[in-house]
Amino acid sequence: MTSSTPAPPARRRRRLALPVVLAGSLASLILALGLSPTVAAFTASIQNTVDTAGAGSLTMRETDSAGTTICNSTDGGSVSTNSATCSTINKYGGNVTMTPGQTVTTSVNITNTGSVKATAFSLTPGTCTQAASATSHGTASDLCSQMTVAITSGSSTLYSGTLAGLTASIDVLNKIGSTGVTAGSTIPVSFAVTLPSSIGGTYSNLQVSQVLTWTFTS
């Protein structure tokens, strides 16, 4: 009967050590993978560096036909106020020595000097008033009802009638068939004031005045 010969001690130690080494290596690999960052992948990105927003401005400039007399809506202080009084442009001509039947025409240009479009543009009249232009004057009291004005822009009539009848605000864009006044655009407007040929001496040295206000709205 043949008996098995036991393996030498060194060989047995190697057989026992191999699984231990493999198990340790596998554990180290798992630990390393768990601690290592994800392997590189495809990426894409965009960084916007000009994300801004802000308010524009709507300002107005009025000039006479020669372009030498200028009034700006900012003349009252700044764009924050944006409202000014202009006493250097007389839209009724300023002639206080007119004769019966005479017509005086004055043209102005209204320009949008801001950066946004004006979607509404109006001309609002104040009340026509009468006063004496000299110490010696006539006794009539209805010159506002006698003098007439024709307000036009190109071929469009904005108003035609007596100064006394000019009481309602005029929608300029509607009259000229426009949807707005874009930045940098100019609207020409003419005022033809007529002293009726039928008036007599009772109107001598009398004059009229009327405040007219332009308004842009965005």
DRENROFI-503342 format. One line per 2 residues: number of its first residue (from 1); for each residue y negated, x negated, z of N, C-alpha, C, CB. Coordinates in nm, 3 decimals, padded with zeros to 5 digits. Atoms other than C-alpha are relative to their C-alpha. Glycine has a CB too. Example, Ala and Ser with C-alpha at 12.3 -4.5 7.8 and 13.67 -1.06 7.14 Angstrom:
2
1> 00.119/-00.089/00.000/00.450/-01.230/00.780/-00.120/-00.090/00.000/-00.003/00.099/00.125; 00.119/00.082/-00.006/00.106/-01.367/00.714/-00.109/00.077/00.073/-00.046/-00.041/-00.142
***
This chain:
218
1> 00.119/-00.086/00.000/00.000/00.000/00.000/-00.121/-00.088/00.000/-00.002/00.096/00.122; 00.117/00.085/00.017/-00.326/-00.142/-00.109/-00.115/00.060/00.075/-00.035/-00.019/-00.149
3> 00.118/-00.049/-00.076/-00.633/-00.110/00.121/-00.128/-00.046/-00.066/00.004/-00.049/00.149; 00.130/00.035/00.060/-01.002/-00.108/00.006/-00.065/-00.109/00.078/-00.092/00.122/-00.007
5> 00.070/00.111/-00.064/-01.201/-00.414/00.074/-00.145/00.040/00.022/00.010/-00.130/-00.086; 00.140/-00.041/-00.027/-01.535/-00.336/00.243/-00.098/-00.086/-00.079/-00.032/-00.011/00.149
7> 00.102/00.075/00.075/-01.848/-00.431/00.042/-00.069/-00.096/00.092/-00.102/00.093/-00.064; 00.073/00.098/-00.082/-02.030/-00.734/00.163/-00.125/00.062/00.060/-00.038/-00.123/-00.083
9> 00.121/-00.058/-00.065/-02.318/-00.658/00.404/-00.124/-00.007/-00.086/-00.027/-00.072/00.131; 00.121/00.014/00.082/-02.587/-00.784/00.162/-00.005/00.107/-00.108/-00.008/-00.139/-00.064
11> -00.002/-00.101/00.105/-02.471/-00.551/-00.114/-00.028/00.137/00.057/00.134/00.001/-00.073; 00.025/-00.130/-00.061/-02.470/-00.256/00.123/-00.147/00.018/00.032/00.083/00.017/00.126
13> 00.142/-00.010/-00.032/-02.824/-00.334/00.232/-00.082/00.030/-00.125/-00.049/-00.130/00.065; 00.073/-00.026/00.124/-02.940/-00.343/-00.133/00.016/00.144/-00.045/00.048/-00.095/-00.110
15> -00.024/-00.138/00.039/-02.776/-00.006/-00.200/-00.082/00.096/00.085/00.149/00.034/00.010; 00.078/-00.088/-00.091/-02.947/00.147/00.102/-00.149/-00.016/-00.023/00.033/-00.032/00.148
17> 00.144/00.026/00.017/-03.286/-00.012/00.027/-00.054/00.062/-00.128/-00.027/-00.149/00.000; 00.049/-00.051/00.129/-03.307/00.111/-00.337/-00.054/00.142/00.009/00.111/-00.006/-00.103
19> 00.058/-00.137/-00.012/-03.347/00.485/-00.257/-00.127/00.002/00.081/00.101/00.095/00.063; 00.120/00.004/-00.084/-03.598/00.397/00.013/-00.120/-00.049/-00.079/00.023/-00.090/00.123
21> 00.108/00.055/00.082/-03.804/00.188/-00.230/-00.046/00.102/-00.102/00.044/-00.129/-00.070; 00.036/-00.102/00.099/-03.790/00.459/-00.496/-00.076/00.114/00.063/00.125/00.054/-00.069
23> 00.069/-00.110/-00.069/-03.892/00.725/-00.248/-00.142/-00.041/00.038/00.078/00.044/00.125; 00.133/00.048/-00.037/-04.179/00.511/-00.127/-00.091/-00.011/-00.120/00.010/-00.134/00.069
25> 00.081/00.013/00.121/-04.299/00.439/-00.481/-00.045/00.136/-00.050/00.079/-00.073/-00.109; 00.035/-00.135/00.045/-04.285/00.808/-00.570/-00.107/00.059/00.090/00.125/00.091/-00.001
27> 00.101/-00.051/-00.093/-04.484/00.898/-00.261/-00.135/-00.065/-00.026/00.043/-00.024/00.145; 00.126/00.070/00.027/-04.744/00.633/-00.341/-00.064/00.052/-00.128/00.022/-00.151/-00.010
29> 00.052/-00.051/00.127/-04.775/00.763/-00.698/-00.063/00.138/00.019/00.113/00.008/-00.105; 00.054/-00.135/-00.027/-04.822/01.122/-00.577/-00.131/-00.010/00.076/00.102/00.084/00.080
31> 00.124/00.017/-00.078/-05.083/01.007/-00.325/-00.112/-00.053/-00.087/00.024/-00.094/00.119; 00.103/00.058/00.088/-05.265/00.803/-00.587/-00.055/00.104/-00.095/00.056/-00.118/-00.078
33> 00.045/-00.104/00.091/-05.276/01.093/-00.830/-00.085/00.104/00.072/00.119/00.067/-00.066; 00.077/-00.099/-00.077/-05.403/01.323/-00.556/-00.138/-00.050/00.034/00.074/00.036/00.128
35> 00.129/00.055/-00.039/-05.686/01.087/-00.467/-00.085/-00.041/-00.120/00.020/-00.117/00.091; 00.074/00.047/00.116/-05.784/00.983/-00.820/-00.077/00.116/-00.065/00.096/-00.065/-00.103
37> 00.075/-00.105/00.070/-06.058/01.178/-01.012/00.072/00.043/-00.127/-00.141/-00.050/-00.035; -00.061/-00.052/00.121/-05.968/01.392/-01.310/-00.027/-00.094/-00.117/-00.053/00.142/-00.031
39> 00.014/00.087/00.117/-05.913/01.196/-01.625/-00.106/00.059/-00.094/00.136/-00.016/-00.073; 00.111/-00.043/00.085/-06.212/01.218/-01.872/00.042/00.109/-00.099/-00.057/-00.119/-00.076
41> -00.024/-00.109/00.095/-06.244/01.536/-02.086/-00.124/00.017/-00.087/00.034/00.133/00.075; 00.114/-00.027/00.084/-06.478/01.669/-02.360/-00.109/00.073/00.080/00.042/00.083/-00.122
43> 00.113/-00.069/-00.065/-06.825/01.771/-02.229/-00.117/00.008/-00.099/-00.043/-00.074/00.131; 00.123/-00.013/00.079/-07.155/01.888/-02.382/-00.107/00.061/00.088/00.024/00.089/-00.128
45> 00.108/-00.054/-00.084/-07.495/01.959/-02.223/-00.134/-00.008/-00.073/-00.008/-00.078/00.134; 00.137/-00.001/00.052/-07.860/02.040/-02.306/-00.095/00.015/00.117/-00.021/00.115/-00.105
47> 00.102/-00.010/-00.105/-08.156/01.979/-02.076/-00.134/00.034/-00.065/-00.010/-00.134/00.081; 00.131/-00.040/00.052/-08.475/02.173/-02.159/-00.109/-00.054/00.090/-00.010/00.155/-00.011
49> 00.104/00.064/-00.080/-08.780/01.976/-02.047/-00.139/00.059/-00.022/-00.004/-00.146/-00.031; 00.132/-00.058/00.029/-09.061/02.198/-02.181/00.001/00.150/00.029/-00.040/-00.026/-00.147
51> -00.007/-00.142/-00.037/-08.998/02.529/-02.003/-00.131/00.041/00.070/00.122/00.027/00.093; 00.131/-00.036/-00.054/-09.357/02.653/-01.960/-00.041/00.139/-00.046/-00.105/-00.103/-00.041
53> 00.056/-00.130/00.037/-09.545/02.982/-01.972/-00.140/00.009/00.059/00.090/00.118/00.052; 00.137/-00.010/-00.050/-09.910/03.079/-01.927/-00.077/00.107/-00.075/-00.072/-00.134/-00.012
55> 00.086/-00.104/00.058/-10.194/03.313/-02.016/-00.094/-00.058/-00.104/-00.080/00.069/00.110; 00.097/00.038/00.102/-10.406/03.294/-02.329/-00.137/00.054/00.039/00.041/00.053/-00.139
57> 00.134/-00.050/-00.028/-10.769/03.405/-02.359/-00.047/00.089/-00.113/-00.099/-00.117/00.020; 00.061/-00.088/00.100/-10.968/03.672/-02.540/-00.150/-00.009/00.021/00.053/00.149/00.012
59> 00.144/00.020/-00.011/-11.329/03.566/-02.593/-00.067/00.040/-00.131/-00.033/-00.147/00.037; 00.074/-00.052/00.115/-11.600/03.687/-02.829/-00.126/-00.080/-00.026/-00.035/00.147/00.021
61> 00.126/00.063/00.039/-11.885/03.531/-03.023/-00.072/00.090/-00.100/00.025/-00.142/-00.061; 00.083/-00.076/00.093/-12.170/03.716/-03.193/-00.105/-00.094/-00.059/-00.067/00.123/00.070
63> 00.100/00.084/00.066/-12.388/03.542/-03.450/-00.082/00.086/-00.097/00.067/-00.118/-00.074; 00.081/-00.068/00.101/-12.673/03.652/-03.673/00.053/-00.039/-00.138/-00.151/-00.035/00.014
65> -00.051/00.024/00.135/-12.627/03.649/-04.051/-00.013/-00.146/-00.043/-00.073/00.088/-00.098; 00.019/00.141/00.036/-12.757/03.292/-04.075/00.090/-00.092/00.082/-00.146/-00.040/00.021
67> -00.086/00.080/-00.086/-12.524/03.173/-03.801/-00.075/-00.093/00.092/00.094/-00.078/-00.082; 00.082/00.090/-00.082/-12.811/03.008/-03.615/-00.020/00.052/00.142/-00.134/-00.020/-00.066
69> 00.012/-00.059/-00.133/-12.833/03.249/-03.323/00.138/00.043/00.047/-00.100/00.121/00.001; -00.137/-00.020/-00.047/-12.517/03.260/-03.115/00.000/00.055/00.142/00.079/-00.132/-00.007
71> -00.024/-00.051/-00.135/-12.411/03.466/-02.815/00.151/00.003/00.024/-00.063/00.143/00.018; -00.142/00.004/-00.035/-12.075/03.417/-02.641/00.027/00.086/00.123/00.045/-00.145/00.026
73> -00.037/-00.081/-00.116/-11.891/03.641/-02.398/00.009/-00.083/00.127/00.132/00.071/-00.025; -00.009/00.089/-00.116/-11.861/03.336/-02.171/-00.138/-00.048/00.047/00.086/-00.120/-00.034
75> 00.134/00.045/-00.039/-12.239/03.285/-02.153/-00.042/00.054/00.136/-00.100/00.042/-00.104; 00.033/-00.056/-00.131/-12.246/03.498/-01.839/00.048/-00.084/00.116/00.057/00.137/00.011
77> -00.047/00.086/-00.107/-12.078/03.221/-01.642/00.121/-00.081/-00.042/00.034/00.082/00.123; -00.122/00.070/00.039/-11.724/03.139/-01.755/00.095/00.099/-00.062/00.066/-00.071/00.121
79> -00.100/-00.088/00.057/-11.411/03.277/-01.915/00.054/00.095/00.106/00.115/-00.082/-00.062; -00.044/-00.089/-00.107/-11.327/03.426/-01.576/-00.085/00.127/00.001/-00.008/-00.070/00.136
81> 00.090/-00.116/00.007/-11.633/03.654/-01.603/00.011/00.066/-00.136/-00.145/-00.043/00.028; -00.021/-00.042/00.139/-11.616/03.680/-01.983/-00.083/00.122/-00.040/00.144/00.029/-00.022
83> 00.091/-00.109/00.034/-11.910/03.921/-02.003/-00.142/-00.055/00.008/00.019/00.124/00.095; 00.134/00.058/00.003/-12.262/03.829/-02.105/-00.100/00.096/-00.063/00.001/-00.131/-00.077
85> 00.110/-00.076/00.060/-12.598/03.979/-02.197/-00.066/-00.085/-00.107/-00.104/00.044/00.108; 00.060/00.073/00.111/-12.741/03.878/-02.534/-00.134/00.064/-00.035/00.094/-00.002/-00.124
87> 00.135/-00.052/00.029/-13.117/03.921/-02.579/-00.063/-00.070/-00.119/-00.089/-00.015/00.121; 00.055/00.077/00.113/-13.157/03.692/-02.881/00.040/00.057/-00.136/00.045/-00.143/00.010
89> -00.039/-00.064/00.125/-12.987/03.911/-03.143/-00.036/00.148/00.009/00.154/-00.018/-00.028; 00.047/-00.139/00.001/-13.166/04.240/-03.219/00.063/00.072/-00.119/-00.158/00.006/-00.008
91> -00.075/-00.064/00.109/-12.930/04.460/-03.419/-00.081/00.108/-00.072/00.127/00.061/00.054; 00.086/-00.097/00.068/-13.207/04.708/-03.499/-00.118/-00.069/-00.070/-00.053/00.104/00.100
93> 00.099/00.076/00.077/-13.422/04.430/-03.647/-00.122/-00.046/00.077/-00.045/00.080/-00.113; 00.116/00.040/-00.080/-13.701/04.420/-03.391/-00.133/00.021/-00.067/00.013/-00.142/00.036
95> 00.127/-00.025/00.070/-13.965/04.535/-03.642/-00.065/00.125/00.059/00.024/00.018/-00.155; 00.069/-00.114/-00.062/-14.212/04.756/-03.452/-00.124/00.040/-00.079/-00.039/-00.034/00.145
97> 00.112/-00.039/00.088/-14.454/04.789/-03.743/00.053/00.065/-00.129/-00.089/-00.124/-00.035; -00.060/-00.064/00.117/-14.232/04.987/-03.980/-00.090/00.113/-00.051/00.141/00.055/00.034
99> 00.075/-00.110/00.061/-14.390/05.233/-04.221/00.096/00.113/-00.036/-00.077/-00.049/-00.127; -00.088/-00.112/00.034/-14.254/05.582/-04.303/00.080/-00.026/-00.127/-00.082/00.127/-00.016
101> -00.089/00.022/00.113/-13.953/05.558/-04.534/00.060/-00.140/-00.006/-00.073/00.027/-00.126; -00.048/00.138/00.004/-13.888/05.190/-04.456/00.135/-00.013/00.070/-00.103/-00.095/00.065
103> -00.131/00.031/-00.059/-13.537/05.060/-04.382/00.007/-00.148/00.032/00.116/00.041/-00.095; -00.018/00.139/-00.041/-13.466/04.740/-04.190/00.149/-00.022/00.025/-00.084/-00.034/00.129
105> -00.144/00.027/-00.012/-13.115/04.592/-04.221/00.025/-00.132/00.071/00.066/-00.001/-00.138; -00.038/00.120/-00.075/-12.965/04.344/-03.979/00.151/-00.014/-00.001/-00.055/00.005/00.147
107> -00.145/00.025/00.004/-12.620/04.185/-04.013/00.041/-00.099/00.108/00.042/-00.053/-00.140; -00.054/00.091/-00.102/-12.411/04.021/-03.742/00.148/-00.022/-00.030/-00.020/00.058/00.144
109> -00.142/00.030/00.012/-12.068/03.864/-03.723/00.061/-00.007/00.140/00.023/-00.133/-00.077; -00.070/00.002/-00.127/-11.825/03.924/-03.437/00.131/-00.076/-00.020/00.026/00.145/00.055
111> -00.116/00.087/00.018/-11.560/03.653/-03.400/00.085/-00.005/00.127/-00.045/-00.142/-00.038; -00.094/00.019/-00.112/-11.250/03.634/-03.180/00.017/-00.150/00.019/00.139/00.071/-00.027
113> -00.006/00.143/-00.026/-11.289/03.287/-03.030/00.108/-00.036/00.101/-00.134/-00.050/00.049; -00.108/00.024/-00.095/-10.992/03.325/-02.798/00.127/-00.044/-00.069/00.027/00.123/00.083
115> -00.130/00.043/00.053/-10.624/03.248/-02.848/00.097/00.115/-00.018/00.061/-00.104/00.091; -00.087/-00.116/00.016/-10.480/03.601/-02.844/-00.068/00.105/-00.087/00.037/00.059/00.138
117> 00.050/-00.104/00.090/-10.519/03.899/-03.076/-00.065/00.113/00.078/00.114/00.054/-00.087; 00.064/-00.118/-00.056/-10.761/04.178/-02.992/00.060/00.122/-00.069/-00.157/-00.004/-00.018
119> -00.063/-00.118/00.059/-10.571/04.503/-03.044/-00.093/00.121/00.004/00.129/00.031/00.072; 00.102/-00.105/-00.001/-10.880/04.714/-02.975/-00.137/-00.067/-00.007/00.011/00.090/00.128
121> 00.135/00.054/00.020/-11.242/04.657/-03.076/-00.095/00.119/-00.007/-00.009/-00.089/-00.131; 00.089/-00.116/-00.006/-11.520/04.895/-02.985/-00.147/-00.041/00.007/00.035/00.087/00.119
123> 00.145/00.013/-00.013/-11.897/04.934/-03.005/-00.047/00.121/00.080/-00.073/-00.009/-00.140; 00.040/-00.109/-00.090/-12.037/05.138/-02.717/-00.152/00.003/00.014/00.066/-00.016/00.138
125> 00.147/-00.008/-00.009/-12.399/05.261/-02.729/-00.046/00.052/00.136/-00.054/00.090/-00.109; 00.066/-00.059/-00.116/-12.630/05.325/-02.440/-00.090/00.113/-00.049/-00.082/-00.107/00.079
127> 00.090/-00.109/00.038/-12.891/05.600/-02.440/-00.123/-00.055/-00.070/-00.041/00.082/00.124; 00.121/00.041/00.071/-13.173/05.565/-02.693/-00.122/00.044/00.081/-00.004/00.062/-00.144
129> 00.122/-00.030/-00.075/-13.510/05.546/-02.520/-00.123/-00.031/-00.085/-00.004/-00.079/00.133; 00.125/00.016/00.074/-13.865/05.566/-02.650/-00.108/-00.058/00.092/-00.048/00.135/-00.060
131> 00.110/00.058/-00.075/-14.168/05.366/-02.541/-00.116/-00.029/-00.095/00.044/-00.130/00.074; 00.118/00.033/00.081/-14.519/05.279/-02.661/-00.001/-00.150/-00.027/-00.131/00.043/00.072
133> 00.009/00.142/00.037/-14.567/04.951/-02.848/-00.143/-00.050/00.003/00.059/-00.022/-00.137; 00.141/00.038/-00.009/-14.945/04.951/-02.806/-00.070/00.098/00.093/-00.069/-00.002/-00.141
135> 00.074/-00.087/-00.093/-15.207/05.097/-02.573/-00.035/00.133/-00.065/-00.128/-00.070/00.049; 00.031/-00.122/00.075/-15.316/05.343/-02.837/00.123/00.042/-00.080/-00.124/-00.021/-00.094
137> -00.124/-00.043/00.066/-15.017/05.546/-02.955/00.003/00.151/-00.018/00.123/-00.046/00.081; -00.012/-00.142/00.028/-14.908/05.885/-03.083/00.061/00.075/00.117/00.084/00.021/-00.124
139> -00.045/-00.087/-00.109/-14.799/06.178/-02.872/00.143/00.053/-00.018/-00.094/00.117/00.014; -00.137/-00.047/00.023/-14.454/06.244/-03.022/00.095/-00.055/00.106/00.048/-00.040/-00.141
141> -00.095/00.042/-00.103/-14.161/06.226/-02.783/00.144/-00.001/-00.049/-00.012/00.090/00.121; -00.138/-00.010/00.052/-13.860/06.252/-03.014/00.030/-00.103/-00.109/00.023/00.138/-00.055
143> -00.024/00.100/00.103/-13.858/05.928/-03.213/00.149/-00.034/-00.011/-00.080/-00.127/00.030; -00.144/00.028/00.004/-13.492/05.870/-03.118/00.074/00.102/-00.087/00.058/00.000/00.142
145> -00.063/-00.105/00.081/-13.407/06.196/-03.292/-00.045/-00.007/-00.145/-00.033/00.137/00.057; 00.052/00.014/00.135/-13.607/06.096/-03.599/00.055/-00.123/-00.072/-00.151/-00.007/00.003
147> -00.049/00.123/00.063/-13.497/05.739/-03.664/00.151/00.008/-00.019/-00.037/-00.124/00.084; -00.143/-00.002/00.030/-13.157/05.696/-03.824/00.054/-00.143/-00.012/00.028/00.079/-00.131
149> -00.065/00.129/00.017/-12.906/05.412/-03.837/00.133/00.021/-00.072/00.022/-00.070/00.138; -00.129/00.003/00.069/-12.615/05.341/-04.070/00.068/-00.130/00.039/-00.016/00.013/-00.157
151> -00.074/00.118/-00.045/-12.360/05.104/-03.917/00.123/-00.013/-00.089/00.040/00.010/00.152; -00.111/00.021/00.094/-12.114/04.957/-04.166/00.067/-00.135/00.021/-00.050/00.012/-00.143
153> -00.073/00.127/00.003/-11.850/04.688/-04.194/00.068/-00.006/-00.136/00.106/-00.013/00.119; -00.050/00.001/00.137/-11.785/04.600/-04.555/-00.028/00.135/-00.065/00.150/-00.032/-00.003
155> 00.015/-00.131/00.063/-11.723/04.928/-04.734/00.026/00.115/00.096/00.092/00.011/-00.117; -00.031/-00.102/-00.099/-11.640/05.114/-04.412/-00.123/00.039/00.081/00.110/-00.049/00.095
157> 00.111/-00.050/-00.080/-11.895/05.332/-04.233/00.047/00.025/00.143/-00.059/00.130/-00.061; -00.035/-00.018/-00.141/-11.877/05.308/-03.855/-00.076/00.117/00.061/-00.028/-00.128/00.078
159> 00.083/-00.112/-00.049/-12.162/05.552/-03.789/-00.117/00.018/-00.095/-00.050/-00.026/00.145; 00.120/-00.031/00.078/-12.440/05.725/-03.979/-00.063/00.124/00.059/00.034/00.020/-00.151
161> 00.069/-00.114/-00.062/-12.694/05.949/-03.810/-00.119/-00.047/00.079/00.094/00.079/00.089; 00.117/00.035/-00.081/-12.984/05.953/-03.567/00.040/-00.089/00.117/-00.071/00.126/00.051
163> -00.026/00.083/-00.118/-13.015/05.711/-03.281/00.034/00.086/00.120/-00.121/-00.089/00.031; -00.030/-00.092/-00.111/-13.013/06.005/-03.040/00.143/00.050/-00.008/-00.097/00.119/-00.001
165> -00.137/-00.049/00.017/-12.680/06.113/-03.187/00.106/-00.107/00.019/00.015/00.059/-00.135; -00.095/00.110/-00.022/-12.523/05.771/-03.135/00.028/-00.010/00.149/-00.055/-00.136/-00.056
167> -00.031/-00.005/-00.144/-12.366/05.840/-02.797/00.144/-00.037/00.032/-00.029/00.138/00.054; -00.143/00.025/-00.026/-11.990/05.796/-02.835/00.039/-00.142/-00.040/00.086/00.101/-00.076
169> -00.052/00.132/00.033/-11.802/05.467/-02.836/00.069/00.005/-00.136/00.099/-00.050/00.110; -00.056/00.006/00.135/-11.698/05.363/-03.187/00.125/-00.087/00.000/-00.105/-00.056/-00.100
171> -00.124/00.076/00.015/-11.338/05.254/-03.249/-00.009/-00.075/-00.133/00.127/00.095/00.005; 00.026/00.077/00.122/-11.416/04.978/-03.498/00.127/-00.021/-00.082/-00.061/-00.135/00.036
173> -00.124/00.026/00.073/-11.055/04.895/-03.588/00.048/00.124/-00.074/00.108/-00.049/00.095; -00.042/-00.124/00.065/-10.977/05.256/-03.664/-00.087/00.029/-00.123/-00.008/00.118/00.099
175> 00.093/-00.027/00.111/-11.286/05.284/-03.884/00.025/-00.092/-00.120/-00.144/-00.017/00.048; -00.019/00.094/00.110/-11.205/04.974/-04.087/00.147/-00.009/-00.044/-00.051/-00.138/00.040
177> -00.142/-00.001/00.036/-10.829/05.042/-04.100/00.071/-00.129/00.030/00.014/00.029/-00.145; -00.062/00.125/-00.039/-10.722/04.732/-03.911/00.082/00.019/00.128/-00.107/-00.110/00.020
179> -00.084/-00.007/-00.120/-10.455/04.675/-03.646/-00.046/-00.096/00.109/00.144/-00.030/-00.036; 00.048/00.092/-00.102/-10.645/04.402/-03.467/-00.085/-00.112/-00.057/00.115/-00.058/00.075
181> 00.081/00.117/00.038/-10.870/04.100/-03.469/00.074/-00.123/00.052/-00.148/00.009/00.059; -00.077/00.117/-00.041/-10.657/03.787/-03.464/-00.093/-00.114/00.043/00.092/-00.046/-00.114
183> 00.078/00.115/-00.046/-10.771/03.464/-03.300/-00.060/-00.073/-00.119/00.087/-00.096/00.084; 00.070/00.070/00.107/-11.032/03.298/-03.519/-00.056/00.091/-00.108/00.090/-00.098/-00.062
185> 00.048/-00.093/00.103/-11.099/03.612/-03.727/-00.139/00.052/00.031/00.097/00.117/-00.013; 00.138/-00.048/-00.012/-11.448/03.751/-03.789/-00.015/00.136/-00.066/-00.099/-00.101/-00.063
187> 00.031/-00.132/00.055/-11.565/04.110/-03.842/-00.151/00.008/-00.024/00.049/00.115/00.095; 00.144/-00.014/00.027/-11.903/04.151/-04.017/-00.044/00.145/00.020/-00.033/-00.047/-00.144
189> 00.054/-00.134/-00.023/-12.118/04.449/-03.916/-00.149/00.000/-00.034/00.025/00.047/00.149; 00.141/-00.011/00.037/-12.452/04.565/-04.058/-00.061/00.127/00.059/-00.016/00.000/-00.154
191> 00.075/-00.111/-00.057/-12.716/04.794/-03.905/-00.123/00.024/-00.088/-00.040/-00.028/00.149; 00.115/-00.035/00.084/-12.961/04.971/-04.138/-00.078/00.112/00.069/00.045/00.044/-00.146
193> 00.083/-00.096/-00.074/-13.237/05.144/-03.938/-00.111/00.049/-00.092/-00.059/-00.066/00.131; 00.101/-00.059/00.089/-13.468/05.384/-04.122/-00.098/00.088/00.078/00.068/00.083/-00.109
195> 00.105/-00.087/-00.054/-13.799/05.539/-04.019/-00.025/00.107/-00.106/-00.133/-00.082/00.036; 00.011/-00.105/00.101/-13.808/05.878/-04.197/-00.137/00.004/-00.066/00.029/00.135/00.062
197> 00.126/-00.007/00.074/-14.071/05.919/-04.465/-00.082/00.124/00.036/00.027/00.000/-00.149; 00.068/-00.125/-00.031/-14.161/06.262/-04.327/-00.085/-00.004/00.127/00.101/00.109/00.014
199> 00.072/00.001/-00.128/-14.308/06.149/-03.994/-00.150/-00.026/-00.024/00.059/-00.108/00.095; 00.145/00.014/00.011/-14.684/06.154/-03.933/-00.058/-00.087/00.108/-00.067/00.134/00.003
201> 00.074/00.085/-00.091/-14.946/05.993/-03.717/00.037/00.014/00.146/-00.143/00.027/-00.014; -00.037/-00.016/-00.141/-14.809/06.133/-03.391/00.109/-00.099/00.044/00.049/00.142/00.024
203> -00.103/00.100/-00.034/-14.538/05.862/-03.409/-00.055/-00.143/-00.005/00.119/00.013/-00.097; 00.062/00.132/00.011/-14.782/05.575/-03.446/00.017/-00.080/00.130/-00.150/00.013/-00.033
205> -00.014/00.094/-00.114/-14.721/05.272/-03.219/00.103/00.045/00.104/-00.134/-00.018/00.068; -00.112/-00.034/-00.087/-14.403/05.418/-03.075/00.122/-00.080/-00.046/00.030/00.154/-00.002
207> -00.120/00.077/00.033/-14.075/05.227/-03.063/00.120/00.054/00.078/-00.020/-00.150/00.030; -00.123/-00.042/-00.068/-13.714/05.290/-02.965/00.080/-00.124/00.036/00.084/00.097/-00.090
209> -00.092/00.108/-00.036/-13.452/05.075/-02.799/00.131/00.063/00.046/-00.060/-00.092/00.111; -00.133/-00.051/-00.034/-13.079/05.115/-02.740/00.093/-00.117/00.026/00.056/00.091/-00.113
211> -00.098/00.105/-00.034/-12.823/04.897/-02.566/00.128/00.025/-00.078/00.029/-00.003/00.155; -00.126/-00.008/00.074/-12.514/04.824/-02.778/00.094/-00.106/00.054/-00.022/-00.018/-00.154
213> -00.095/00.092/-00.064/-12.203/04.667/-02.627/00.128/-00.012/-00.083/00.034/00.046/00.142; -00.127/00.028/00.069/-11.914/04.504/-02.815/00.108/-00.026/00.104/-00.014/-00.122/-00.097
215> -00.112/00.025/-00.093/-11.573/04.498/-02.645/00.129/-00.027/-00.076/00.020/00.119/00.095; -00.135/00.029/00.047/-11.244/04.330/-02.734/00.098/00.034/00.111/00.014/-00.150/-00.044
217> -00.107/-00.024/-00.096/-10.922/04.440/-02.564/00.131/-00.045/-00.061/00.007/00.149/00.042; -00.129/00.048/00.052/-10.581/04.276/-02.599/00.111/00.095/00.040/00.032/-00.143/00.051
***
